[in-house]
Amino acid sequence: MAKIEIYTTPICGFCHAAKRLLTQKGAEFTEIDVMRDPGRKAEMMQRANGGRTVPQIFIDDTHVGGCDELYDLDRAGKLDSMLNAA
């Protein structure tokens, strides 16, 4: 199973939607709450090439983007292979 990291805040509906999709896929992920740990936001922005909004999602250190991009990958039939790559 792929290593998945998702930068979130607890008040973000898009974060909840992205986590829901990953959970439905049976994927385990590490959640990094940038509201609770604001120092991690700079890390997120650097990894996400300046992306400031949450969620920012990484699968095996590849920046996927946010919630919309995650759902786009799923609709295109590419998400499952990314999640199962190992």
Residue frames as a rotation matrix with the C-alpha (Angstrom) as fourth column:
MET 1
0.583 0.813 0.000 0.00
0.813 -0.583 0.000 0.00
0.000 0.000 -1.000 0.00
ALA 2
0.020 -0.547 0.837 1.19
0.507 -0.716 -0.480 3.48
0.862 0.433 0.263 -0.83
LYS 3
-0.500 -0.224 -0.837 2.37
0.831 -0.397 -0.390 6.00
-0.245 -0.890 0.385 1.76
ILE 4
0.055 0.632 0.773 -0.25
0.646 -0.613 0.455 8.75
0.761 0.475 -0.442 1.90
GLU 5
-0.641 -0.212 -0.738 0.10
0.701 -0.554 -0.450 12.07
-0.313 -0.805 0.504 3.70
ILE 6
0.040 0.722 0.691 -2.64
0.726 -0.496 0.476 14.67
0.687 0.483 -0.544 3.82
TYR 7
-0.937 -0.302 -0.178 -2.29
0.347 -0.735 -0.582 18.16
0.045 -0.607 0.793 5.27
THR 8
-0.112 0.990 0.087 -5.62
0.689 0.014 0.725 19.26
0.716 0.141 -0.684 6.75
THR 9
-0.881 0.083 0.467 -7.51
-0.416 -0.606 -0.678 21.44
0.227 -0.791 0.568 9.20
PRO 10
-0.819 0.573 0.024 -10.51
0.465 0.688 -0.556 20.21
-0.335 -0.445 -0.831 11.22
ILE 11
-0.100 0.829 -0.550 -12.82
0.019 -0.551 -0.834 22.92
-0.995 -0.094 0.039 9.80
CYS 12
-0.571 -0.232 -0.788 -12.19
-0.735 -0.283 0.616 22.14
-0.366 0.931 -0.009 6.11
GLY 13
0.445 0.848 0.289 -15.02
-0.534 0.510 -0.674 20.40
-0.719 0.146 0.679 4.27
PHE 14
0.618 -0.294 -0.729 -12.73
-0.680 0.266 -0.683 19.52
0.395 0.918 -0.036 1.36
CYS 15
-0.533 -0.815 0.228 -10.36
-0.805 0.406 -0.433 17.83
0.260 -0.414 -0.872 3.83
HIS 16
-0.255 0.534 0.806 -13.22
-0.557 0.600 -0.573 15.73
-0.790 -0.596 0.145 5.17
ALA 17
0.762 0.572 -0.302 -14.29
-0.550 0.326 -0.769 14.78
-0.342 0.752 0.564 1.63
ALA 18
0.183 -0.788 -0.588 -10.75
-0.783 0.245 -0.572 13.76
0.595 0.565 -0.572 0.64
LYS 19
-0.705 -0.433 0.562 -10.32
-0.703 0.534 -0.470 11.68
-0.096 -0.726 -0.681 3.80
ARG 20
0.174 0.862 0.476 -13.72
-0.581 0.480 -0.657 10.07
-0.795 -0.162 0.585 3.21
LEU 21
0.742 0.068 -0.667 -12.71
-0.648 0.329 -0.687 8.98
0.173 0.942 0.288 -0.32
LEU 22
-0.286 -0.930 -0.231 -9.40
-0.744 0.367 -0.558 7.58
0.604 0.012 -0.797 0.88
THR 23
-0.570 0.153 0.808 -11.16
-0.661 0.499 -0.561 5.73
-0.489 -0.853 -0.183 3.71
GLN 24
0.555 0.831 0.010 -13.72
-0.613 0.417 -0.671 4.30
-0.562 0.367 0.742 1.27
LYS 25
0.534 -0.458 -0.710 -10.80
-0.630 0.345 -0.696 3.03
0.564 0.819 -0.105 -0.81
GLY 26
0.948 -0.154 -0.278 -9.39
0.292 0.769 0.568 1.30
0.126 -0.620 0.775 2.27
ALA 27
0.172 -0.930 0.324 -6.30
0.364 -0.246 -0.898 3.50
0.915 0.273 0.297 2.20
GLU 28
0.541 -0.141 -0.829 -4.44
0.811 -0.173 0.559 4.34
-0.222 -0.975 0.021 5.38
PHE 29
0.277 -0.426 0.862 -3.06
0.429 -0.748 -0.507 7.85
0.860 0.510 -0.025 5.58
THR 30
-0.378 -0.454 -0.807 -1.15
0.918 -0.297 -0.262 10.14
-0.121 -0.840 0.529 7.88
GLU 31
0.572 0.636 0.518 -3.03
0.642 -0.740 0.200 13.33
0.511 0.218 -0.832 8.66
ILE 32
-0.585 -0.754 -0.300 -1.05
0.807 -0.502 -0.311 16.47
0.083 -0.424 0.902 9.43
ASP 33
0.530 0.842 -0.104 -3.25
0.844 -0.511 0.163 19.13
0.084 -0.174 -0.981 11.06
VAL 34
-0.409 -0.749 0.521 -1.73
0.712 -0.619 -0.332 22.50
0.571 0.235 0.786 10.16
MET 35
0.361 0.554 0.750 -4.16
-0.179 -0.748 0.639 24.32
0.915 -0.364 -0.171 12.45
ARG 36
0.994 0.007 -0.108 -2.99
0.100 0.322 0.941 22.40
0.042 -0.947 0.319 15.51
ASP 37
0.250 -0.968 -0.019 0.65
0.631 0.148 0.761 22.46
-0.734 -0.202 0.648 14.39
PRO 38
0.909 0.264 -0.321 1.09
-0.016 -0.750 -0.661 25.73
-0.415 0.607 -0.678 12.46
GLY 39
0.045 -0.978 -0.203 4.81
-0.606 -0.188 0.773 25.12
-0.794 0.088 -0.602 11.95
ARG 40
-0.358 -0.142 0.923 3.92
0.408 0.865 0.291 22.34
-0.840 0.481 -0.252 9.52
LYS 41
0.724 0.687 -0.057 2.17
0.271 -0.360 -0.893 24.79
-0.634 0.631 -0.447 7.16
ALA 42
0.359 -0.682 -0.637 5.50
-0.810 -0.567 0.150 26.10
-0.463 0.463 -0.756 5.85
GLU 43
-0.619 -0.540 0.569 6.58
-0.260 0.826 0.501 22.48
-0.741 0.163 -0.652 5.26
MET 44
0.110 0.775 0.623 3.32
0.564 0.467 -0.681 21.84
-0.818 0.426 -0.386 3.39
MET 45
0.816 0.237 -0.526 3.75
-0.190 -0.750 -0.633 24.92
-0.545 0.617 -0.568 1.21
GLN 46
-0.125 -0.940 -0.317 7.30
-0.837 -0.072 0.542 23.96
-0.532 0.333 -0.778 0.32
ARG 47
-0.660 -0.108 0.743 6.34
0.091 0.971 0.222 20.39
-0.746 0.214 -0.631 -0.57
ALA 48
0.191 0.872 0.450 3.26
0.734 0.177 -0.656 21.58
-0.652 0.456 -0.606 -2.49
ASN 49
-0.526 -0.513 0.678 5.22
0.843 -0.422 0.334 24.11
0.115 0.747 0.655 -4.58
GLY 50
-0.976 0.063 0.208 3.59
-0.090 -0.988 -0.122 27.06
0.198 -0.138 0.971 -2.84
GLY 51
-0.191 0.962 -0.197 0.14
0.263 0.244 0.933 25.51
0.946 0.127 -0.299 -2.30
ARG 52
-0.829 -0.130 0.544 -1.42
-0.389 -0.565 -0.728 27.34
0.402 -0.815 0.418 0.65
THR 53
0.048 0.965 0.258 -4.83
-0.967 -0.020 0.252 25.73
0.249 -0.261 0.933 0.91
VAL 54
-0.824 -0.186 0.536 -5.79
-0.367 0.895 -0.254 22.45
-0.432 -0.406 -0.805 2.51
PRO 55
0.708 -0.514 0.484 -5.96
0.055 0.724 0.688 19.66
-0.704 -0.460 0.541 1.81
GLN 56
0.214 -0.709 -0.672 -2.63
-0.968 -0.059 -0.246 19.04
0.135 0.702 -0.699 0.17
ILE 57
0.814 0.232 0.533 -2.27
-0.322 0.943 0.081 15.34
-0.484 -0.238 0.842 -0.60
PHE 58
-0.106 -0.900 -0.422 0.86
-0.994 0.108 0.018 13.31
0.029 0.422 -0.906 -1.26
ILE 59
0.920 0.283 0.272 0.93
-0.280 0.959 -0.052 9.70
-0.275 -0.029 0.961 -2.41
ASP 60
0.566 -0.801 0.196 4.39
0.787 0.595 0.161 8.12
-0.246 0.063 0.967 -2.17
ASP 61
-0.190 -0.658 -0.728 5.87
0.486 -0.708 0.513 11.64
-0.853 -0.256 0.454 -1.95
THR 62
-0.756 0.064 0.651 4.16
0.601 -0.327 0.730 12.65
0.260 0.943 0.209 -5.22
HIS 63
-0.770 0.496 -0.401 2.08
-0.138 -0.743 -0.655 15.80
-0.623 -0.449 0.641 -4.83
VAL 64
-0.494 0.709 0.503 -1.43
0.861 0.480 0.169 14.95
-0.122 0.517 -0.847 -5.99
GLY 65
-0.663 0.317 0.679 -2.93
-0.010 -0.910 0.415 18.35
0.749 0.268 0.606 -5.16
GLY 66
-0.734 0.467 0.494 -6.14
-0.663 -0.331 -0.672 18.93
-0.150 -0.820 0.552 -3.28
CYS 67
-0.315 0.728 0.609 -9.54
-0.128 0.604 -0.787 17.32
-0.940 -0.326 -0.097 -2.97
ASP 68
0.594 0.592 -0.545 -10.65
-0.583 -0.150 -0.798 18.10
-0.554 0.792 0.256 -6.53
GLU 69
-0.045 -0.710 -0.703 -7.50
-0.963 0.217 -0.157 16.57
0.264 0.670 -0.694 -8.00
LEU 70
-0.799 -0.193 0.570 -7.92
-0.432 0.844 -0.319 13.47
-0.419 -0.501 -0.757 -5.82
TYR 71
0.104 0.930 0.353 -11.49
-0.083 0.362 -0.929 12.98
-0.991 0.068 0.115 -7.09
ASP 72
0.514 -0.001 -0.858 -10.34
-0.833 -0.239 -0.499 13.67
-0.204 0.971 -0.123 -10.68
LEU 73
-0.598 -0.781 -0.179 -7.78
-0.798 0.602 0.037 10.86
0.079 0.165 -0.983 -10.34
ASP 74
-0.598 0.447 0.665 -10.52
-0.100 0.782 -0.615 8.56
-0.796 -0.434 -0.423 -9.08
ARG 75
0.484 0.842 -0.238 -12.90
-0.318 -0.084 -0.944 9.45
-0.815 0.533 0.227 -11.94
ALA 76
0.321 -0.459 -0.828 -10.08
-0.943 -0.079 -0.322 8.88
0.083 0.885 -0.458 -14.44
GLY 77
0.966 0.118 -0.230 -9.47
-0.104 0.992 0.071 5.40
0.236 -0.045 0.971 -12.99
LYS 78
0.200 -0.980 -0.017 -5.92
-0.068 0.004 -0.998 6.28
0.977 0.201 -0.066 -11.88
LEU 79
0.194 -0.123 0.973 -6.32
-0.904 -0.407 0.129 6.55
0.380 -0.905 -0.190 -8.10
ASP 80
0.925 0.232 0.301 -6.61
-0.346 0.840 0.417 2.83
-0.156 -0.490 0.858 -7.31
SER 81
0.688 -0.721 -0.085 -3.32
0.500 0.556 -0.665 1.99
0.526 0.415 0.742 -9.05
MET 82
-0.018 -0.690 0.723 -1.57
-0.315 -0.682 -0.660 4.82
0.949 -0.240 -0.205 -7.20
LEU 83
0.371 0.257 0.892 -2.94
-0.916 -0.057 0.398 3.62
0.153 -0.965 0.214 -3.87
ASN 84
0.942 0.070 0.328 -1.99
-0.142 0.969 0.202 0.01
-0.304 -0.237 0.923 -4.51
ALA 85
0.589 -0.799 -0.121 1.49
-0.138 0.048 -0.989 0.67
0.796 0.599 -0.081 -5.89
ALA 86
0.673 -0.458 0.581 4.21
-0.681 -0.075 0.729 -0.74
-0.290 -0.886 -0.362 -3.69
